[in-house]
Amino acid sequence: MKWIMLMGIFLFCIVVVSATSNLGTFKSRECISLYQLCDNCTYVNISSVMYPDSTVESINENMTKNGVNYNYTYCNTLQDGIYIYNVCGDKDGTLTCENITFEINPTGSQKNPTFYFIILLLSAGVIVLGFFMKDAPITIFGTFGLYFLGLYILFYGIDGIKDGVTTWAFGLITLGLAFYISARSAYELIDG
């Protein structure tokens, strides 16, 4: 029982620590609304956007005003990673600029490693249960979660890891581990 409580506290801490204070996370190749809030500006201009590969696109256009909200529709979201856009306005009569970040990834989901840990823990639990019960079909059933996780990592990556080689390595290692455990269990089922 203590072990379950510790795991619950650990998963809760991961969710709390992973919260960020930027514009948010959005799906790649879709248009998003960049915004700035300024209660005493007569204009706000979006000056540039820096891409995840550190290249900068100059925009220099006025944002659309709606009360105290300023919006700009941005559609050049082909790269995955963190973008930084710069806005400048006449706050309190003086030119004031601010940098705001947002993230683009294939799924549009927040960086939340809890999903990976839950699948990994459930799969490992079923595999260990199958080993202790000496029941090969249960062990093979547990590897289905590892297959799913490995394929998910290969298709969508791991949020927070920008390096494609590392992502593919994690995906292939997970698939290899799943294959080894399921093949070994199937062999023992057939041979035994």
C-alpha positions as CSV (number, residue, x, y, z in Angstrom):
1,M,0.0,0.0,0.0
2,K,2.9,2.4,0.8
3,W,4.4,1.7,-2.6
4,I,1.2,2.6,-4.4
5,M,1.0,5.9,-2.4
6,L,4.6,6.8,-3.3
7,M,3.9,6.1,-7.0
8,G,0.8,8.3,-6.8
9,I,2.8,11.2,-5.2
10,F,5.6,10.7,-7.8
11,L,3.1,10.9,-10.8
12,F,1.4,14.0,-9.2
13,C,4.8,15.7,-8.9
14,I,5.6,15.0,-12.5
15,V,2.3,16.6,-13.6
16,V,2.8,19.7,-11.4
17,V,6.5,20.2,-12.4
18,S,5.7,19.9,-16.2
19,A,3.3,22.9,-16.2
20,T,4.7,25.8,-18.1
21,S,3.8,29.5,-18.4
22,N,4.0,30.3,-22.1
23,L,1.3,30.7,-24.8
24,G,0.9,27.0,-25.0
25,T,1.6,23.9,-27.2
26,F,0.0,23.6,-30.6
27,K,-0.1,21.0,-33.4
28,S,2.4,21.4,-36.2
29,R,1.3,22.6,-39.6
30,E,-1.8,24.4,-38.2
31,C,-2.5,28.1,-37.9
32,I,-2.5,29.5,-34.4
33,S,-3.5,32.9,-32.9
34,L,-0.6,34.8,-31.3
35,Y,-1.8,37.3,-28.8
36,Q,-0.8,40.2,-26.6
37,L,-2.7,41.8,-23.8
38,C,-2.3,45.5,-23.3
39,D,-4.9,47.7,-21.5
40,N,-3.4,51.1,-22.4
41,C,-1.8,50.6,-25.9
42,T,-3.0,52.2,-29.0
43,Y,-1.2,49.7,-31.1
44,V,0.8,46.5,-30.8
45,N,3.2,45.4,-33.6
46,I,4.5,41.8,-34.1
47,S,8.1,42.3,-35.2
48,S,9.6,38.9,-35.6
49,V,9.3,35.1,-34.9
50,M,12.4,33.0,-34.0
51,Y,12.1,29.4,-35.1
52,P,13.4,26.4,-33.1
53,D,16.5,26.2,-35.4
54,S,17.3,29.9,-34.4
55,T,16.4,31.4,-37.8
56,V,14.4,34.6,-37.5
57,E,11.5,35.7,-39.7
58,S,10.8,39.5,-39.7
59,I,7.1,40.2,-39.9
60,N,6.6,43.9,-38.8
61,E,2.8,44.0,-39.0
62,N,0.2,45.4,-36.7
63,M,-1.8,43.0,-34.6
64,T,-5.6,43.2,-34.8
65,K,-7.1,45.0,-31.9
66,N,-10.1,43.8,-30.0
67,G,-10.6,45.8,-26.8
68,V,-7.4,45.3,-24.9
69,N,-6.5,42.0,-26.8
70,Y,-4.2,42.1,-29.8
71,N,-4.2,39.1,-32.1
72,Y,-2.2,37.9,-35.1
73,T,-2.9,34.6,-37.0
74,Y,0.4,32.8,-37.7
75,C,0.5,29.7,-40.0
76,N,4.2,29.0,-40.5
77,T,4.5,26.2,-37.9
78,L,6.4,23.5,-39.9
79,Q,9.2,23.0,-37.4
80,D,8.8,21.2,-34.1
81,G,10.1,22.9,-31.0
82,I,9.9,26.2,-29.2
83,Y,9.2,29.5,-31.1
84,I,9.7,33.0,-29.7
85,Y,7.7,35.9,-31.1
86,N,8.4,39.6,-30.3
87,V,5.7,42.2,-29.9
88,C,6.2,45.9,-29.4
89,G,3.5,48.4,-28.3
90,D,3.1,51.9,-26.9
91,K,2.4,50.9,-23.3
92,D,2.0,54.0,-21.1
93,G,3.1,56.1,-24.1
94,T,6.6,54.5,-24.3
95,L,7.7,51.8,-26.7
96,T,7.7,48.5,-24.8
97,C,8.7,45.1,-26.3
98,E,8.1,41.6,-25.0
99,N,9.1,38.1,-26.0
100,I,6.5,35.3,-25.8
101,T,7.2,31.6,-26.4
102,F,5.0,28.8,-27.7
103,E,5.7,25.2,-28.6
104,I,4.9,23.2,-31.7
105,N,4.9,19.4,-31.8
106,P,3.3,16.7,-33.9
107,T,0.5,15.9,-31.4
108,G,-0.2,19.4,-30.0
109,S,0.0,17.9,-26.5
110,Q,1.7,19.5,-23.5
111,K,5.0,18.1,-22.3
112,N,3.7,15.5,-20.0
113,P,5.8,12.4,-19.5
114,T,3.1,10.9,-17.3
115,F,1.6,9.2,-20.3
116,Y,4.9,7.3,-21.1
117,F,5.3,6.3,-17.4
118,I,1.8,5.0,-17.1
119,I,2.1,2.8,-20.2
120,L,5.5,1.6,-19.1
121,L,4.4,0.8,-15.6
122,L,1.3,-1.0,-16.7
123,S,3.2,-3.0,-19.2
124,A,6.0,-3.8,-16.8
125,G,3.4,-4.8,-14.1
126,V,1.7,-7.3,-16.5
127,I,5.0,-8.7,-17.7
128,V,6.3,-9.2,-14.1
129,L,2.9,-10.7,-13.1
130,G,3.3,-13.2,-16.0
131,F,6.8,-14.1,-14.9
132,F,5.8,-14.7,-11.3
133,M,2.8,-16.8,-12.4
134,K,4.9,-18.6,-15.0
135,D,2.2,-17.8,-17.5
136,A,3.7,-17.0,-20.9
137,P,0.4,-15.7,-22.5
138,I,0.1,-13.0,-19.7
139,T,3.7,-12.1,-20.3
140,I,3.1,-11.8,-24.0
141,F,0.0,-9.7,-23.3
142,G,2.1,-7.4,-21.2
143,T,4.5,-6.8,-24.1
144,F,1.6,-5.3,-26.2
145,G,1.9,-2.1,-24.1
146,L,5.6,-2.0,-24.9
147,Y,4.9,-2.5,-28.7
148,F,2.3,0.3,-28.5
149,L,4.7,2.7,-26.6
150,G,7.6,1.9,-29.0
151,L,5.4,2.6,-32.1
152,Y,4.0,5.8,-30.5
153,I,7.5,7.1,-29.8
154,L,8.6,6.3,-33.4
155,F,5.5,8.1,-34.9
156,Y,5.1,11.0,-32.6
157,G,8.3,11.3,-30.7
158,I,8.8,12.1,-27.1
159,D,7.7,15.5,-26.0
160,G,10.6,17.5,-24.8
161,I,13.3,15.7,-26.8
162,K,14.0,17.5,-30.0
163,D,16.7,15.1,-31.3
164,G,15.2,12.7,-33.8
165,V,18.1,10.2,-33.4
166,T,17.5,10.0,-29.6
167,T,13.7,9.6,-30.1
168,W,14.2,6.8,-32.7
169,A,16.7,5.1,-30.4
170,F,14.2,5.1,-27.5
171,G,11.5,3.8,-29.8
172,L,13.6,1.0,-31.3
173,I,15.0,-0.1,-28.0
174,T,11.4,-0.3,-26.6
175,L,10.3,-2.3,-29.6
176,G,13.4,-4.6,-29.4
177,L,12.7,-5.2,-25.7
178,A,9.1,-6.0,-26.4
179,F,10.1,-8.4,-29.2
180,Y,12.7,-10.2,-27.1
181,I,10.3,-10.7,-24.1
182,S,7.4,-11.8,-26.3
183,A,9.5,-14.1,-28.5
184,R,11.2,-15.6,-25.5
185,S,7.9,-16.2,-23.8
186,A,6.4,-17.7,-26.9
187,Y,9.4,-20.0,-27.3
188,E,9.0,-21.2,-23.7
189,L,5.2,-21.7,-24.3
190,I,5.9,-23.8,-27.4
191,D,8.9,-25.6,-26.0
192,G,7.6,-26.3,-22.5
